[in-house]
Amino acid sequence: MKLKQRVVLLAILLVIFIFTKVFLIDNLDTSAANREDQRAFHRMMASLRVELDPRLDHTLQSPWEIAAQWVVPREVYPEETPELGAVMHAMSTKKIVKADVGYKGTQLKALLILEGGQKVVFKPKRYARDYVVEGEPYAGYDRHNAEVAAFHLDRILGFRRAPLVVGRFVNLRTEIKPVATEQLLGTFMTVGNNTCFYGKCYYCRETEPACADGDIMEGSVTLWLPDVWPLQKHRHPWGRTYREGKLARWEYDESYCDAVKKTSPYDSGPRLLDIIDTAIFDYLIGNADRHHYESFQDDEGASMLILLDNAKSFGNPALDERSILAPLYQCCIIRVSTWNRLNYLKNGVLKSALKTAMSHDPISPVLSDPHLDALDQRLLSILATVKQCTDQFGPDVVLVEDRMTLSHL
């Protein structure tokens, strides 16, 4: 064979090799990842309904120890949690041994210690289910039911970054007052025939107490993360100024994401993609109030963005605050796994899944139908936003493969 023919043959073989690598092997890898995403989705759907049952089939008989062992840098709880119902049952029924004012913050809450030494944060009911919060998207009191709904949405999206939350009814007279600290007890009052308290916080006022129905108060309890996982607070790069007439940079600079990408911890690691996951999560629930966020300490950007404090959500089902999606439409990137999960949830699946997931909560029904309908509508807006990005930049740029091996030791 002549030298020229050999060169041509080698060139053809090289082209075939490159074609095989790019279009066949890579596609096989992508297909395998997509199949795993689909299997994960079906596993989630099969375990949606959480029945609150005190029985534990585990070597550890303390629900608090079980939940503490679940926490790893990238998850608060694992994908498969057969003990979830038992842990949530304990959260909603265990005896309250101490009650104190809530940890620092702007909204009313109480810090409770349950039998066995577990801390939980109690947020009281402020609004009826069909109440619509008017005004700014971050207006109004915290919504306890929003915390419950947000936790289950976190499960459905496959993020697993929100602490466990369950609804609970407490008797303020017999369960809280006898074990309350003087600081909390000093904020109790009676309005008509109802027992009320106003607690200690930035916006807490004696003139604006939360009141029980008689002595029975509905609320939510959020499981305190283990002390071995101390938190670090960060200013959200897409936070609002909360000052009339003053815009944050991201609100007028369409190239803002380029600047964010040059700053730590967004210049490497998973944090920027976590911000975008969180923007999607917050847009679905209508939370425009994530001015800060928490991660685990000393993580060098590797920890997840923890989905704490979701109570400024589900205020107005008719308000779709598009600016919440700014990280998505300004950066135009999204995890492939998140994109796949969102597509599996369209055509009414999201509404149905969330309704099923919340059906056994003690305060069910957790959300009114208009809020459930709004979820499906907002999902369509997210999908349309990603499509605009892929049309402009191409799917290879927008859809980012970023899967991490998660270990629960």
N, C-alpha and C positions, 0 to 999 in steps of 0.2 A: 504494500500500500504506500502510495506516495505521501511525502511529508505534508503536502497541502491537504490531502484527504484526511490524514490523521488529525490535523489541527481542526478541520471542520467537524469531524466525528467527536472529538473531545469537547468542542464548543457545544454541540448538540446535547451530549451527555450532561454537561454542566447545566444547561438550561433545564433539562428534564429534572435534574437533582433539585435545583432551586424551586421549580414548580411543585415538586413533590413536597418539599419542606414547607413552603409557604401556603400552598392551597390544600394539601392533603393532611400532613401531619398536624399543622396548626389547627386546621378545621376539626380534626379528630379530637385534639385537646379541648377546643371550644365546645364541641358537641358533648364531650364527657362532662365538662363543667356545667353545661346547661341541663344535662340529664340529672346531675346531682342536685342542682337547684330545684328541679321539678320534684325529685324524690323528697327533698327537705320540705317543700311546700305541702306535699301530701301528708307527710308525717305531722306537720303542724296542724293541718286541718283535722286530722284524726284525733288529735289530743286537745282540741280547742276547749271543749267543755270541761271545766274544772269543778268537780264536786267537792265541797268542803267536808272532809271526812277525817275524824281524829286518828284513825288507824294508821300505823306506821310499819312498813315492811322494810326495815333498814337496820343495819348493825348499830347505828346511833339512834337512841330513842328520844333524843331531844330535838324538836323541830328547829330550834335556834342553831344548834351545832350543824345540822344538815344544811341549812340555808347559808351559814357562814362558810362551809366547805365549798359551796358552789362558786364563790366569787374568785375570778381570775382577772388578769389585767384587761382582757378584751370582752368579758361577759360578767354579768351579775348573776346569771343562772344559766345552766346548760340547756341544750336543745331538748333533751329527754329528762323530764323531772316528774317521775311517778309520785314523789312525795309532796308535790306542789300543793295539792288539796289539803294535806295534813298541816303544812306550814301555815297556809292561809286560814285554816280553821282555828289554829292556835292564835293567830293574830286577832281574829274576830271574837274569840271567846275567853282566852286566858284571863285570869284575875289580874286586875290593875293593883299593883302594890305601892306605886308612887305616882303622883301627878305634879308637874311643875310648869312654869311658863315656857313657851317655845324657845328654841334657839334663835339667835339673832336673825332679823329679817323685817320685812315691811308689813307682813300680813299676820292675822291672828292664827295661832296654833297652840297646841299644848304638847309637852314632852311627857310621855307616859312610860313607866317601867312595868312590864308584864311579869307575871310569875315565871321564875327561871332567869330573871335578870335581863331580859331583852328590851331594848329601847324601841319605841315606835313614836312617830309623829302623828298626832291627831289633828285633823282639820275639820272644823264644824260646818254643818249645813248652813248656808246663807240664803239660798234661792230655791224656789220651787223649780221642778224640772222644765216647765214650759216658760220660765222667765227669760226674757231676752235682754242682754246687757247692751245698752245703747252707748254711742260715743266712740272714743278711740278704741282700737282693737285690743289695747291692754287695760281698758277701764274695768271698774268694778272690784268687788271682793274676790278672793280665791273661791273657786268652785270645787268642793270636795269630790263630787262625782266625776269631775274632769280628771282627777288623779287616778281614779279607778279605771276609767275608760282609756286613758293614755297608757297605763300599764299593759292592758290587754292588746292595745294597738301595737305596742312595742313587741309583744309576743308574735303577733300576726305578721309584722314586717320582718321578723327574723333577726332583729337587732340584738335583743336581750341585754339592753343597756339601762333599763329603768329598774329601780328598786321595787320590790314586791309591794303591792297596794291592795287593800280589801276594804269593803264597807263595814261599818260597825255601828251598832246602837249602844249608847252608854247611858246609865242612869246617873245624872250629875249629883243627885242628893246622896245616893247610897254607894256609888262606885268611885266617884271623883273627890267630893268634898272631904270624906274621912281620911283620905291619903294625900290631900293636896298640901303643897308647901304654903307658908304664910303669904309668899309673894303672889301665888296664883289665887289663893283663897280670898285675898283682899280685893280681887276684881269680880267676885261673884255678887249678884244682885237678883232681885225678883222684879219682874215686869208683868203686872197682872197676875195670872196664876202660873207663869212660866219662870223656870230657873234659867238665869243667863250669866255669862261672864264675858269680859272684854280683854283679859290677858295683858301681856306686855309686848309691844312691838312698835315700829316706827309710826304706823298709821293707826294703832289701837287707841280708841277713845271710849270713855265711859258713856258717851252719848250714842255709841254705835256697838252695843254688845251683840253677841250671838246668843240666841235664845232657843231653849229646848221646847218641845211640845209637852208642857207640864214639866216633868223631870227628865224625860227621855229625849236625848239628843242624837240625831243622825250625823254621821261623819265618816271620814276615811282614816285608815291607819296605814302609814308607810313604814316599812321595815328599815330600821337604822342599819347602815352598812357596818361590817365588823371594824373594830378599832384598829386592827392590824393593817387596815387599808386606809390610812389617812388621806384626806382629800386636799387638792390644790385648786384654788380658784383662779380663773382666767377671765379677762375681759373679752367678750365676744367680738371678733373683728367686724361683724355686721350689726353691732349694737346700735340702738337709737340714742339720740341726745336727750330726749324727754323734755326739750325746751322749745317752746313755740317760736317758730321763725328761724330756728337754727338746725340746719341739716348736717347729718354725718357725711363723711366723705363718700361713702358708698352710695349715698342717695343722689349724688350728682356726677360722680366720676365712673363712667362705664368701664374704664380700664382698671378699676380698683383691685380686681382680683390679681392682676399682674403684680401689684405692690405687695399684696398679702403673700403671694407665693415666694417672695424674696425674704420673708421674715420667719424666724423660728416660732413655733414648731411646724409651720405650714410649708416650709421649704423642702421637707422630706418626711417620710413616714406616713402614717394613716390619718393624721389629724384633719387635713383639709377635706378628705373624703368623708370623715366623720361629721364635719361641719355641714356638708352637703346632705348627708343622710338626715341630719337633725333638722335642716331647713325643710326637707320633705315631710318629716314627722310633724314639725310645728305647723306647716301650712295645712296639713290634713286636720289637725285639731284646732286650728285657729289661734295658735299661741304666738303673739307678736311681742312677748315680754322677756325673751331670753337675752338679757343684756350681759350676763356673765354665764359661765359654765364651769363645771368641775371635772377634773380628771384625778387619777391617783397621783400621789406625790412622787417626785424623783423618777419620773417615767421617761424623761427625755423625748416626749412626744409619742411614745409607743402605746400608752394607755388609751382606752376608749374615752370618748366624750360621754360622761354619765348623764343620763336623761333624768335629772332631778327637777323638782318644782315645776310641775306641769299644770298647776291649778288655774292659771290665767288662760284657760282654754274652754272651748265649747260655750262661748258667751253669746254669740250671735250667728245662727246658722245661715243667715242671708248675707253675711259679710265674708267675702273671700279676699283676704288681704294679700294681694300678689307680692308686695314688697318682702314678705317673709321668704319668698323663693329667690331673693337676690343672689345668694351664693351659688345657686344652681344656674340661673340664666346669665350671670356674669362670668363664672368660671367655665361653664359648659362642659363639665365632667360629672360622671356618676359611676358608681360601682356596677359592674355587670350583674352581680348577684342582686343588688337593689333593683336594677332595671327589670330583671327577670321576675322578681317577686311582685313588683307593681303591675306588670302585665298579667300575671296569674290572678290578680285581685280585681280586674276590671269586670264589666258587665254585671255589676251588682254583687259580686262575690265578697267584696270588702264589707259592705253593710251587713250582709248575712253573717259573715264570719265574726264580726265584732259583737253583733247581737247575741250570737250563740255563746261566745266566750264569756260574756257578762251575765248570762242568764241565771247562774247559780250564786251570784254575789248576794250577800245579805240585804243590800239596799236596792236590788233589782226592782223595777227597770232603772238602769243607770242613766240612760240618755233618752230624750224624747225623739220621736221619729224624724222631725225636721233636721236634727243634728246628724242622725244616721244617713239621711238622704244627702246632706251636704258633703259627707265624706266621699261618696261616689262621684259627685260632681267635681270636687277638688282633685280627685285622682285623675280625672280626664284632663284637667288643666296641667297637671304635672307631666303627664304623658305627652301632651301637645308641646310643652316647653322643651322637653328632651328632643322631640322630633325636630323642632326648629334648630336646635343645636346640631343634630346629626346632619340636617340638610345643609347647614352652613359650613361645618368643619369635617363632616364624615364620621361614621361610627367608630373607626379605628382610633380617632382622637378623643371622642366623647365618652365611649364606653371603656372603663378602666378595669382591668382584671386585678383584683386586690383581695385575694383570699388568704386567710391566716389559719394556721393550725392552732387549735385551742385545746389546752390540756387542763383537766380537772383532776388534781392529785388528792 
